[in-house]
Amino acid sequence: VILARGDGKTFLAVELFSATAFVGATLLSIDYIGLQATSLGFVVMYGALLPLVYILAKRSIGFKWTKRVFGLFIVLLITGTAITAASFISEWFSVALGCVCSLLMTAFSFAQLGRLSGATGTIGKLSRFSQKVITKIGITS
């Protein structure tokens, strides 16, 4: 949204802010948790970036989250938490759960993109296939 409006200075400031949050969180935690500090840095970066971009988008174009989008966000948070919790039980279980969830979310995304864009050709076929798969397992798009 920021780039589409041609507001390069704001975009640069937002990117600088998020990169600073990433580097800062990583540097502050690397001595305590090692390489996993980079993961923490990404969480802090996006945790800071999401509200900032939301505020900027709301101000500039009147963006607001629908209940559906907010619900999908909650599903994503729950999924990430479940995969993390699974990693404490077994790394392989966590990997398997993560792969299954990723495939389902990819199929859901393809179905949504195809439905919204009216895609044809190979992308349209992939979208329709994805729609069939997620409908068959009980997920509505």
N, C-alpha and C positions, 0 to 999 in steps of 0.2 A: 504494500500500500504506500509506504513511504517513497520507494523508488518510482512507483507509477505516478506519483504526484510530482516527481522531479525535485524532491527535497533532499538533495545529496548531503547537505550539511547535517541534517537531522539523522539521516541514515548512518553517516559516519560516526556521529556521536553515540548512537544506539549500539552500533557494532563495537566501538571502543569501550563502552560501558560493559557490554557482555564479555568481551575478551579480558577486560580487567578483572571482572568477577571470577572468571575461569582461572586466570593465572594466580590471582590472590588466594582463592580457596585451595588451589593446588599447592602453592608455596607454603601456606600456613599449615597444611596437613601432611605434607610428604614425609616429614621426619617421624610422624606418629603412625601412619598407616601404609607407608611405602607407595608402590605403584598404583594402588587403589585410589590414591589421592586424585588421580586424573579423572576417575569416575565421579568422585565427589565434586570436582571442579565443574564437570558438565552439569550435574544436578543443580549446583548453585547458579551456574551461568543461566540455564534455562528457567530456573525458579525466579531469577531477577528479570530475565528478558521477557517472559510471557506477560506479566502485569504491565510492564512498560509499553510493549507493543500494543497491548489491548487498550491502554489509556490513549495512546497516540491515534490508533485507528478509530476509537470511539469519538475523539475530538474532531478528527479530520473528515471522516465519512459517515459518522453516526453508527458505526458497527456495534452490534450487540449479539451475544450468544443466544441462540435459541435453546429451548429445553432439550431438544434432540442433540445438539452439538455438545451441550454441557453433559448430558448423559453419556455420550460417547467418550468424552474426556474422563469421566468417572470410571467407565469400563476400562479404559487404558491404564489409569492409575491402579485399579484393583488387579488388573492383569500383571502389571509390572511388580506389584507387591507380592502376588502369588508366586511369580517366577523367582523372585528374590528369596522368599520363604522356602521354596522348594530347594534352593541351593544349599540350605542348611541341613536338609535331609540327605540329599544326594546330588552331586554335580551332574550326573547323567540324567537323573530325573528332571532336574532344572533345564538342562539342554533340550531334552525331549519336549517338555512342556513349552519352552520358549519357541521351539520350531513349529509345534502345532499351532500355538497362538499366532505366530507370525504368518503362517500360511492362511489361517482363517481371516486375519485382518487384511492380508493382501487380497484375498478373494473378495472380501467385503468392499475394499477400496476400488478394485476394478469394476465391480458391479455398480457402485455409486457413480464412478466417473463415466462409465458407458451410458448409464441411465440419464445422467445430467447433460452429457455432451451429444448424445445420439450418434456415437461413433459407429463407423462402418468398417468393412474390410477385416483385417486380422485383429485389430484392437476391438472392433465390435464383436467378433466371434469370441474372443477371450472374455469380454465383458459378459456376454450372454451365458457362456459356460460358467463363469464365476457366480452369476446370479442363480443358475440352476443348483450349483453346489451348495451355496449358503441357504437357499430355500429348502433344499432337501434335508439339511441338518437342523432346520428350524429357526434360522436367523432371518429376520426381515430387513430389507434395505429401504 
